[in-house]
């Protein structure tokens, strides 16, 4: 029907042209972005799957970076342990040197000084080696693992290790056993009495101090005697210390020519309470027990103060605290050096075990990083198949919609000219 009020053909052509133009715009958007899904209306279900995959890929990639950081941390610690290894080897070399009988006590003292310095350096390395302020070589028992997150829920635990002197069992010092008095003194000098001896017979009062080892193979014994008078005599803590050390510094040499002289006693300050106590220490590092016995020549002697004992055993726990074995490895004698060789060997084994554990953790992390990268790659391929545009197919669609849009434009022009035909009938 020829009409001039409604141009149905033009409306129809415009509608088809709009549809072709929308399809053309979508193809252009997809080709320019490289994505098949640019908004939820393109593919709502596909968009939801794609975003979940993208999140998983991001987590896997960060997990791989976490693994790399973990390797960096372990490499830092393992490098420090390599230096600790060098120090332990030097300590064992010094112990072997001191264990031979061709060196004097003075020469062993020099060797022991270097031996102690090596141990102190190991202690410093264990405390100073950190990664992002995380120390792995001085574990104190609390929070002793580091968790490396390598995925959504997966972690790899790395156990810290204790490479300090205590952890390796190489605390240096004289070793042996100590015993500390229960009786305190406000000052160590002559102003305050620590021990009072009242002997009406004017004779002597003797205390015998004996350090022993568990096997009973060795002992260190010394007898300290005070000459007494009829009147009560008081002795300060420092005077008691000097009386004991006067004996222990004159013990002479043993059958092998080793110097036995040393200071047994010292006045130690309890800084918290501001008082002094008597501390007795063995010379030998293998000693682990101590006995004390008091004896007076005159049965009428009374003793008060430091160890309120007139005769018999001066028991620990009564006048002295329980004997304490003190940590200490040294090479000051042939015996001590031979013992130090075994101690350092154990320390090296402990260090090697810890260092090996860091090594296989690094290998595991490398394997984990590899599988994480593969998983991320496969997920990216899956995401690409869902989300990326197929350029060849989309180009074919673009060409088709271009032709349709061009044809629609031409037909719309023709449809708009149709009402002009009706004018010829109106003339």
ABEGO torsion letter per residue (X at the ends): XBBAABBAAAAAAAAAAAAAAAAAAAAAAAAAAGBABABAAABAAAAAAAAAAAAAAAAAAAAAAAAAAAAAAAAAAAAAAAAAAAAAAAAAAAAAAAABAABBAAAAAAAAAAAAAAAAAAAAAAAABBBGGBBAAABAGBGABBBBBAEAABBBBBBBBBABAAAAGABBEAEEBBBBBABBBABABAABBABBBBBAAGBBBBBBBBBBBAAGABBBBBBBBBBBBABBBBBBAAAAAAAAAAAAAAAEBBAAGBBABBBABBBBBBAAAGBBBBBBBBABAABABBBBBBBBABAABBBBEABBBABEBBBBGAABBBBBBBBEBBAABAAAAAAAAAAAAAAAAAAAAAAAAAAAAAAAAAAAAAAAAAAAAAAAAAAAAAABBBAAAAAAAAAAAAAAAAAAAAAAAAAAAAAAAAAAAAX
